[in-house]
């Protein structure tokens, strides 16, 4: 137990407030007793969770509460509704409770009683069912929350060493009989696989701890590269793909995983490797759209990857242009004179068109006779040629005459109706600046 005690002394000073998760079982009571000999009782806050699943839950809560009263240790508890949450939800609820207690007492650390055997079991389980780089780390010796750290000193020791320590120091604890049943996956690993591995090397947990620590270093190195890339190229739901093609395949995958983590936060279980792979395929296309769980829409538009949860409302209208129209994305008006020959201004001969003029949104199948080109061209193809981003195309307006001849795509392309001379109508389009 020396490594665990030394670890506690290295990180925790006598003035630090400490929250410790205590179930009342052998592991957490061992850790609590170890803390008692390391720091003042007044700085220890015992946080107990009554999962309210087994009949013994109430008596276990009473056991921990009585212990704290006897030793003048602060006791905090919460009871969950029986059977209301699945394991993923329970984990979130547990750490929400720990967050609240840590913040309440302005504690520096949360300690949990995960031990070396837990680490081996966790890594083996994740290797078997599949995970990611961070998942294969298993249980971290030190991990960070928003404003505190979680320490797990018992990762240096085995369950057997904990039992021996409890016996030597006459430490009382409660026993969860469900740990002896093979109904749970972890118990099957614990009873059938772990003994075999430990028979090969009784200190195998230290090998796994070294493996975990080294893997975490690799993970943190990759994360640093990924987060620097995202910091530079990702903003407001848009990822600039400028540097993406030059990245190693591992970094590419991790960039996509990190952006998805930012999108889903607490619902990462909705995302699988297939989702990541589908985005990597999408990136190799010029344009495209993917629909993901919870309404996430991912659009590839040339050199950008756009993440939105709800597409901007498509404005559908058909207005008569008299002298002036104020539209959602710009203003269009008839003017007296202009030297502007850009695509934001068109000059027409009233004898060639049928009035009134219309300003409308795009329709499927729209075609325009482009100035200086033979025949007609699809408006959709023009927008692709001009590299208009997908999320910008809904802002495009069309000017037509009363026979629906497309005269102009303001800001994009003019039709053959545009005149350099012999015109009597000038129309100007001014884009509105986004706020």
N, C-alpha and C positions, 0 to 999 in steps of 0.2 A: 504493500500500500504506500510505500515511500514515494513513488513517482507521483501518485495522486495528491498526497499531502504537500509535496514540494511544489506541485503545480498550483495548488490553492494559495500557498504562501507567496508564490511569485506574483500572482495576479491580484490578490485581495489584501488590502491593508486593513488595519483595525478601524479606520474611519469610514470604510465603504459600507453602504447599505446593500444588502444582498437579499434577493428573493429566491427561494428554493421551492421547486415543485415536489410535493411530498404526497405520495399515495398511501403511505403507511406500510408498504411492502419492505422486503429485506433490503433492496437496493437504495431506496430513498431514505430509509431510516439510517442506514450505514453512512450515507453522505451527510445527513443532518448531524449525526454524532461527530463526524470528522470536522464539520464546520464549527461545532461548539468548542472544540479544542483549539481552533485557529483564530476566531474573531469573537468579540463581545456578543452576548445573547441579544442585547438591545438592537443590534444592527441586522439581525436575522428576521426575515418575514417569511413565514411558512404559508405557501399557497396550495390549497387542497381542492381537487376537483372530484365531486361526487357524480359519477357517470350514471348513477341510478339505474343500472342494468341488472346487477346481481342483488340477491337478498341481503348479502353482507355489506352492501354499500353504506348503509346508515351506521352500522357498528364500526366500520373502518374510519368513517368521518369522525365519530366520537373518540376513537382511539387516538387519532392525530390531534384532535382538539384538546383532549385531556393531557396529552404529552406536552403540548405548547403551554397550557395553563400551569402545569407543574414546573416547567423550566422558564416561565416568564418570556416566552417567545410569541411575537405577534402572529395571530392566526387569521387567515382569510380563506373563505371557501365559496364555492358556487355549485349549484346542483342543476344538472341538465334534465330536460324532459325525457322520460324513459322511452328509448327506441325512436326518438323523433329525428335523429340525424344519422347520415351515413358516415363512414370513416373519414372521408375527405372534409365533410362539414364539421365533424367533431374536432379535427385538427385545427381548423380555422377558429372554432369557438374557444378551444383551449388557449391558443396564443392570443386571442383577443382578451381573454381573462388575464393572462400573464402581463400583457401590455398595460392593462388598466392598473394592476397592482404595482408594477414597476413605476409607472408614472405617478401613482398616488403617493408612494413613499420616496420618489426621486432616487430610486436605486440605480446602481451602476451596472450590476450584473444579475442575470437569472441563471441559476444552476439547475441542471437536470441530472438524473441518476442513470443515464445510459452507460452501459459498461462494455468491456471488450467483446464479450460474446454477442451482445446486441449488434455491434459493428460488423462482425463476421457474418452473422445471419442476414443483416440488411444488404450487404454487398452481394452475397450469394443469391438472395432472392431477386435482386434487381438485375444481376447478370443473367439469371434464368428467364425472367419474364421480359427483359429488355428495358432500357432506359436511355438517358443521355449522359454526356460527360459528367455533368454535375451530379446526376443521380448515382453514378457508379462510385462517387466519393463516399457514399454511405452516410455516416453520421460525423459531422465535423467536430473536432476538438473545441474549436472556438468559431462561433458564427455571429454575424451582426444583424441586429434588428435596427429599427429607425433611430433610436436614441439610447441603446444599450447593447451589451454583448451577452451571448449565451455561452456559458462554460460547462464542459462535461468532463470533470476530473476523473471519473471512474472508467473512462475508455482505456486507461492504462492497466486495468485489472480485469480478471475473469469473475464469473459468477461464483466459482468455487472459492476464490480469494475473499470475496465479499462475505460469503457464508462463514468462512473461517474467522474473519475479522469480527463479525457479529457474535460468534460463539465465544471468542476470546474476551471480548469486551462486554459480554452479557447484554447485548442490544436486543430489545424486544421489537417485534414487528408482527404484522398480520400476513396471512398467507392466502393468495388468490388460487383456489383449487382449479380454476379453468386453465391455469398454466400447465397443468399435468395432462390435459386432454389433447388429442391430435385433431380436434375439430378445426383449428386455425392453422393457416399455412406456416406462420412463423414457428409454431410449436412442432410441426413436422420436421422442419429444418433443425430445430433445437434438439429434438430427441433422436433423430436418425442420421443426420449428416454431420452436425458439429462434433459429436463424440469421435467419429472416425477421423476427422481432420485434426482434432486435438490429440488424438492418439499418435499421429505422425509427428506432431510438434506441440507440446503443451503450451508454448508461448506464441502460438500461431496468431493470436489476436494482435500482438505487437508488429508482426509482419504486415497484417492487414492495416494497421494504423499507419505504418510507414507508407504502404501503397496508397492509402487514402490521402495522406499529406502530400505526397509527390504528385498525385493526380490533381489535387486541388491547386497546386502551384501551376501546373500546365493549364488548368482551367482558367485561373486568374490571369495568366499571361494572354491567353486567347481573348478573354473578356476585355482586357485593357485595349487590345487592338480593335475589337468590335465596337466598344463604347466610344472610342476616339473617332472611329469612322462615322458612327451614327450621330455623334455630337456635331460633326462637320457637315454631314450630308442629309440629315433627317430633321424636318421641322414641320410642325402643324399638319401631320398626317401625310406629308409628301417626302419621299426618299429620292434624292438625286442619284441616278445610277452612273454618274460620271466616272467614279473610281472603281465601280463594282467589277467590271470585266477583268481588271488587273489583279484581283484578289485571288488567293488560293481557294480551292473548292471548300475546304473546311471553314474558312473565314466567311465565305459567301453564305454557307448554310447557317452559321452562327449569327450573322447579321440579320437574316430573315427570322430566325428563332427569337432574337432579341426584340425586333420590331413587333412580332406577334405577342410576345410577353407584355410589351407596353400597351398593346391594344386590349388584351384579354385580362391582364392583371390577375384576378382571383379565379378565373375560369379557364386556366391553361389545360385542364383535362379535356376540353373540347377540341384541342388541337393535337394532331398526330403528325408523324413523319410524312404522311401522304400529302398533308396540307402544305408543308414546307416544300416538298418536291414539286407540287403543282405550281407554286410561285416561281421556283427556279426555272421551270419550263416556260412559264408566262414571260419571264424576263428576256428570254431568247427570241420572243416575237416582237414585231413592231408595235402592235397594239393588241389589247384584249382585256377581258373582264372576268374575274372570279367572284363567286358568291360563297362566302364562308359562314360558319355558325354565328348565331346571334346578330345576323343582319350586316356583318362586315362585308363591304364591297371593296375589292382590290382591282384597280385599273392600271394597266401598263400603257403609258402614253409616251412613245418615243423614249426619251432619256429619263423618264420619271415613273415612279411607282407610287400610286395615290391610294391612300387608305381612308375610306369614309364609311360611316354607319348608315347614312341615309343620303341618297343622291339628291343633289339640289333640285328643287321643284322645277319641272320643265314648264316654262311659260309657253302657253299656246294662245295665240291671238291672231287676228286679221283686222288691222285698222285701216281706215281710209286716211291717206295723207292729204291734208289740205295745205297748211303752211308749216305746221310744227307738231312734232310728237315727242313726248318725253317717255322713254321706254325703260324697262328695268336696268339695262346695262349701258344705255347711251341715249343721246338726243339726235333726232333727225329733222332737218328743216330745209325749206326752200330759201335760197339766198339770191341776192341781186347780181353779185359778181364774185369771181375767185380765180386766182392763178394756180390753185392747187390741182395738180394732175395725178395725185396719189389715189389709192383705192378708197380713200375716205371722202372722195368727192366725185360726182358724176354729172355729166352735161348731156342733156337730151334734146331731141327735136320733137316738139309736140305733134308734128304732122305724122310721125311714125308710130305713135303709141295710142292706145285707147284709154280714156279717162273713165273713172277716177283711178288714181294710183293707190296701190295697197302696200302696206308694210305688214309682213306676217312672219311667223316662225317657219322653220323647215318642215317639209313633208317628205315621206318616203317616195322615192322615185323622182324627186326634183332634178331637172336638167336645165342647163344654161348654155346659150350659144356664146362662148367666150370670145372676147374681142381679139382679133387677129388670128383666130383659129377657125378651121373648117369644121362644120358639124356641131353637135352639142356634146356636153360632158356632164356626167352626174355631179351634183353638188357634193355628195358624199366623197367622191374621188378627189375633188378639188381640195376639200378640207384635209384629206390624207396627204396629198401632194404638198400642201402648204404647211404640213406638220402642226395643225391646230390640235392641241391636247384634247383628249376625249371629254374631260370635265369642262372644257371651254366651249364645246360645240353646241351645247344647248343655249348658249348666249348669242349664237349667230342669227341675224335677221335677214330677210329677203325682201327686196323691192320688186313689185310686179305691176304690170298694167292691169286693166279690168278684164283682160282675156287670159290672165295668169301667165303671161310671158315674163320670164325672169329677166329683169333689167340690170340687176346689180346685187352683189353680195357685199354689203358695206364693210369696208376694212379688209376685204379678202380679194375679190375679183369683180371686174366690170364685164358687161356683155358687149356684144357688137352694136348695141344701141347707143353706146357712149360716143360722143362727138368731140372732135378737136376744133371744129368750126361749124358754123350754121346751126347753132343751138339756141334755144330760148328758155330752157329750164336748167337751173343749177341746184343740185341738192347736196347738202353737207351732212356728214355723220360724225359726231363727237362722242367718243367713249367716255363713260363715267369712271372716275377713279375709285378703286375699291377702298373702303374705309378700314 
